[in-house]
Structures are given as C-alpha cells and as structure tokens.
Amino acid sequence: STPTPAPPIVISRVIVYPVKSCAGMEVDAWSLGPTGLLFDRHWAIVNAKGTALTQKRAAKLSQIQPRIDLKRGVLTLESPGVDPLTIPLRAAAAVAAAGAAAPNSSPASPLREVRVCATKCQTIPEISQGAGAWLSRVLGQPATLVRLSEARRVKARKRPARSSARGRGAGADAKQKKQQQQQASGAEAAMGAALGFANEGQFLLVSEASVRAVAGRLAEGDADAKKIDYRRFRPNFVVSGTHAFDEDRWKGILFSSRAEEEEKGQTTTQTAAVAGGGHEGIAMKVTGPCVRCQMVDIDQQAGVKNASLLKTLAGFRRKDNQIVFGMLLEMADPAQNRAKASNVIRVGDRATPRE
C-alpha cells in the first residue's frame, strides 16, 4: 500500500513583541523589517540606572500588552487598572508630537545610552504622551520608554572559517581580492545579524510538538503543567506538523505561501532553494538553539513565577552546559532582507527545513 504522506510543516502562529519583555501581539500576517519582524523589540523599558528591564527583574512587564496599528501609525500600551498609552510609531512623528505638547522644548529628541544585557546602545527616549509616568505607575518604579536608534550588533556564536588559499602568478591579485572579500564577509558575520532589543537572534522558532513534550515531562500533579504553552518561550514563529525536537537538526528553513508552493512545484525544489536556489520564498538560516533562563518560569498570563519549567528543561535539554529550547533564525542573506523588506510572513505558510 502507498504510505501516507507526512503532514506539511506550517506556521501556526506569528507573534510580534513590540516592547522588549512585554506581552506578545499575535497576528495573522506581518512584514519583515531590517532587524527581524517589523517593529519587533523596537522599544524597551529602561530603569533609572539606564538598564533595559526584563521580566527577571520586573515580572509585571508581562502584564503590559502592546498593540500596533499600522494604519493609524500608533503603538498602544495597555495594562489592567490604567488608561491606555498611545505613542506614534515613527520617531519623527514622536518628536513632532512632543514639540506640539511642549512648544518651548528642544525640537530634537536626545539620544540616551542604555545597557541591554551585556551591551550598550544608543536609544531615543519617548518624551511625549507621558510614557515615563505611565510606566512608573504600572511597574511601581521609575521607568522610561526608549526606541531603537540604530540596529544593535552582537557577537555571533561562532566565527566562520576563513580561507587560507594563496594566489600565485597572474591570478594572484584576483585570488587575494576574493580572499579579502571573504574575510570582510566573515568579520561581518562574526558580529551577527542586525538586531533590535532582542537578546540574540532576529527570530525565534518553536514547535507545537516540542512544547507539548516539555509540558508532558513536568511532574505528575504539577499545577503548572496545564499552563505551559508556547507563550512561556516567547517565540516569533510556532510551527505544527513536526515531531518533538525535529528542529534541533535544522540548518535552514524556507517559508513559502501555499500559492507559491503550488506554483513552483515540488518539495525537492524548495529544499534546494533553502540551500541557495532561486525560490521566491523567504530563506532563513538557523544560528543555534535559544539559551533559556528564569523567564520561562513566569506565567505570561498572570505574571507569577513558578520554578518548575526551567528545572524540567535542565534535566534533558542541555547543550554545552546551557539549557536550550527553540531555534534562533536570521535571514539567510542580509542584503536580501533589505531588498525584500515588504515580504510578509503569514499563519499557514509552509516551512521547508534543510537538515
């Protein structure tokens, strides 16, 4: 008898996190931007010492729900017990709004250096609409909302191997030039992809099957087990149609719409495209597993910490002495990302991995 074909791997959820460490915004479709999904981790909340807050220090961040309205051009923050806060999406519009609110103030928004994990970067403070007062009331501590001034670069996990070939004779100059280009490309890659306020990686992917497998390992009778879902891991993409931890073997992935797949043809063609062919889908490479910390123990709906999940992961998800779950992705070709900034990722898109 003819074997039953395996179900396709598809994107079941797309989640954008406009503000670092705050709640995610689920969408049916979303555009790519220069540092990941458009406006993903484009803002951060900073304490009085100039450090970007995370849920490890302020679990109440999980109770702040950002919503982006692209048509109106605004970001709205909501939290129980307070009126919503609305600010312009674009920095120029934010500065103009601040000038209208305070005509005698400086028209320029000053840059502020903040610390994000172990790195420092320049940011633009949100000086209008009372953002600082709103956040301070919600979080119970002085806080400021800042937006990304320019893309961050963090050191990549592994430096790429560099060519050691040496040219001789008439072709020496050409070979030397090629080697220099490879070294420059290697140096760029060694610093990693352009990021917003994400700790590491432009995108994060988890699978439904892997999330279920982790929840199933929690101790029987653990009240937290029923609350474990994809939100604990804060992914950008959730995929269905895999076995648990299949994604550990992936080296790359191609996202394509069903219409593209039907038009272009066969799975074998798509797999070749991930390796560098000409398919019109969105190709990404896997940069490594996502290292996990205490944030997975925070119930994203209640903002309450439970210590069982990280401990469970530590029992079977260790790599190089670190606890890992989910895979970090970045655009396979950064130039392609800039050229195709209008590309859109949709729920229901096919995901073709390369192992």
Long-range contacts (C-beta under 8 A, 24 or more apart in sequence): 6-241, 7-240, 7-241, 8-241, 8-350, 9-239, 9-240, 9-241, 9-242, 9-350, 9-351, 9-352, 9-353, 10-239, 10-240, 10-241, 10-348, 10-349, 10-350, 10-351, 11-237, 11-238, 11-239, 11-255, 11-345, 11-346, 11-347, 11-348, 11-349, 11-351, 12-208, 12-238, 12-239, 12-240, 12-347, 13-230, 13-235, 13-237, 13-238, 13-347, 14-236, 14-237, 14-345, 14-346, 14-347, 15-234, 15-235, 15-236, 15-237, 15-238, 16-40, 16-68, 16-236, 17-41, 17-66, 17-234, 17-236, 18-42, 18-43, 18-66, 18-68, 18-75, 19-43, 19-44, 19-45, 19-64, 19-66, 19-77, 19-145, 20-44, 20-45, 20-52, 20-53, 20-54, 20-116, 20-196, 20-197, 20-198, 21-45, 21-52, 21-53, 21-54, 21-55, 21-58, 21-61, 21-62, 21-295, 22-61, 22-62, 22-64, 22-65, 22-66, 22-77, 23-62, 23-63, 23-64, 23-65, 23-66, 23-300, 24-231, 24-234, 25-65, 25-66, 25-67, 25-68, 28-346, 28-347, 29-344, 29-345, 29-346, 29-347, 30-344, 30-345, 31-341, 31-342, 31-343, 31-344, 31-345, 32-282, 32-331, 32-337, 32-340, 32-341, 32-342, 32-343, 32-344, 32-345, 33-341, 34-151, 34-194, 34-337, 34-338, 34-341, 35-148, 35-151, 35-152, 35-193, 35-194, 35-195, 35-196, 35-198, 35-202, 36-195, 36-196, 36-198, 36-202, 36-203, 36-236, 37-203, 37-236, 37-345, 39-68, 39-75, 39-89, 40-196, 40-198, 40-236, 41-148, 41-195, 41-196, 41-197, 41-198, 42-147, 42-148, 42-196, 42-197, 43-75, 43-126, 43-145, 43-146, 43-147, 43-148, 43-197, 44-114, 44-116, 44-123, 44-145, 44-146, 44-197, 45-135, 45-139, 45-143, 45-144, 45-145, 45-146, 46-112, 46-114, 46-123, 46-143, 46-144, 46-145, 46-146, 47-141, 47-142, 47-143, 48-141, 48-142, 48-143, 50-112, 50-113, 50-114, 50-115, 51-114, 51-115, 52-114, 52-115, 52-116, 52-117, 52-197, 53-139, 53-143, 54-295, 55-295, 55-298, 56-293, 56-294, 56-295, 58-139, 58-141, 59-298, 59-303, 59-304, 59-305, 60-138, 60-139, 60-140, 60-303, 61-139, 61-303, 62-298, 62-299, 62-300, 62-301, 62-303, 63-138, 63-303, 64-138, 77-134, 79-138, 82-134, 82-137, 82-138, 85-129, 85-130, 85-131, 85-134, 86-129, 87-126, 87-128, 87-129, 87-131, 87-145, 91-124, 91-147, 94-124, 94-126, 94-127, 94-128, 94-147, 95-127, 97-128, 97-129, 98-127, 98-128, 101-128, 101-129, 111-149, 112-144, 112-146, 114-146, 116-152, 116-197, 116-199, 117-199, 119-152, 119-154, 121-148, 121-149, 121-150, 121-152, 122-149, 122-150, 123-147, 123-148, 123-149, 124-148, 124-149, 148-196, 148-197, 151-194, 151-195, 151-196, 152-194, 152-195, 152-196, 152-197, 153-191, 153-192, 153-193, 153-194, 153-195, 154-191, 154-192, 154-195, 154-200, 155-190, 155-191, 155-192, 156-189, 156-190, 156-191, 156-192, 156-287, 157-287, 157-288, 159-186, 159-189, 159-190, 160-185, 160-186, 160-189, 160-190, 161-186, 162-186, 192-287, 192-330, 193-287, 193-330, 193-331, 193-334, 194-334, 200-290, 200-291, 200-328, 201-287, 201-290, 201-328, 201-329, 201-330, 202-328, 202-329, 202-330, 202-331, 203-236, 203-237, 203-284, 203-328, 203-329, 203-330, 204-233, 204-234, 204-235, 204-236, 204-237, 204-290, 204-326, 204-327, 204-328, 204-329, 205-235, 205-236, 205-237, 205-238, 205-239, 205-247, 205-253, 205-326, 205-327, 205-329, 206-230, 206-233, 206-235, 206-237, 206-238, 206-239, 206-247, 206-325, 206-326, 206-327, 207-238, 207-239, 207-240, 207-242, 207-244, 207-245, 207-246, 207-247, 208-238, 208-239, 208-240, 208-242, 209-240, 209-242, 209-243, 209-244, 209-245, 209-246, 210-242, 210-244, 210-245, 210-247, 210-325, 210-326, 211-238, 212-244, 213-244, 213-245, 214-309, 214-312, 214-313, 214-317, 214-325, 217-312, 217-315, 217-316, 218-308, 218-309, 218-312, 219-308, 219-312, 222-308, 224-299, 224-306, 224-308, 224-309, 225-308, 227-299, 227-301, 227-306, 228-309, 231-300, 231-301, 232-296, 232-298, 232-299, 232-300, 232-309, 233-290, 233-292, 233-296, 233-325, 233-326, 234-295, 234-300, 235-326, 237-329, 237-345, 237-351, 239-351, 241-351, 246-353, 247-286, 247-326, 247-327, 247-353, 248-289, 248-327, 249-353, 249-355, 250-286, 250-327, 250-353, 250-354, 250-355, 251-285, 251-286, 251-354, 251-355, 252-283, 252-284, 252-285, 252-286, 252-332, 252-353, 252-354, 253-283, 253-284, 253-286, 253-329, 253-351, 253-352, 253-353, 253-354, 254-279, 254-281, 254-282, 254-283, 254-284, 254-351, 254-352, 254-354, 255-281, 255-282, 255-284, 255-345, 255-349, 255-350, 255-351, 256-280, 256-281, 256-282, 256-349, 256-350, 256-352, 257-281, 257-346, 257-348, 257-349, 257-350, 258-348, 258-349, 258-350, 261-350, 267-352, 270-350, 270-352, 271-352, 271-354, 273-352, 274-332, 274-352, 274-353, 274-354, 275-354, 276-332, 281-352, 282-331, 282-340, 282-343, 282-345, 283-331, 283-332, 283-333, 283-336, 284-329, 284-330, 284-331, 284-332, 285-329, 285-330, 285-331, 285-332, 286-327, 286-328, 286-329, 287-328, 287-329, 287-330, 288-327, 288-328, 289-319, 289-324, 289-325, 289-326, 289-327, 289-328, 290-324, 290-325, 290-326, 290-327, 290-328, 291-322, 291-323, 291-324, 292-317, 292-322, 292-323, 292-324, 292-325, 293-323, 296-325
